[in-house]
Amino acid sequence: MSNHPIVHIEISSLNTQASGKFYADLFGWHIEQMPEMNYATFETHEGVGGGFNPVGEGVPAGTVTIYVDTDDIDATLARVEKLGGQTLATKTEIPGFGWYGLFRDLSGNMIGLYTRLPEQPS
């Protein structure tokens, strides 16, 4: 069972290339551009990494979204609804990585849920 740590942070970006360069130059973070997804990931020296999410409908400039690990996105979203929150995105596959879901909490914050693909035996 997951202890629900924060596992990923997304920062909205008008330009993922420029955002990647800015944070690499500012903090020395490792940036990986993923042009096929119009996305870039970052790895910090310690702690949680994340990505740069393109600004668009549903992701206005200034949006920062945390993703919390869960073993069961569907059950967690059902609990969100029971507690008065709102599901924004049901369990959705991220090919090659895992699944995510999104919800809005009681204060209107958008929070992500994440389940990674199981590790494959070598």
URMOMO-V401579 format. One record per helix or strand of 2 or more residues. SS is the DSSP state (H for helix, E for strand). FROM is the first residue (numbers start at 1). TO is the last residue. Records with the same first field share a line. If there is no record, write none. Layout:
SS->FROM-TO ; FROM-TO
This chain:
E->6-13 ; 30-34 ; 39-43 ; 50-54 ; 64-69 ; 86-94 ; 98-104 ; 110-116
H->16-27 ; 35-37 ; 73-82
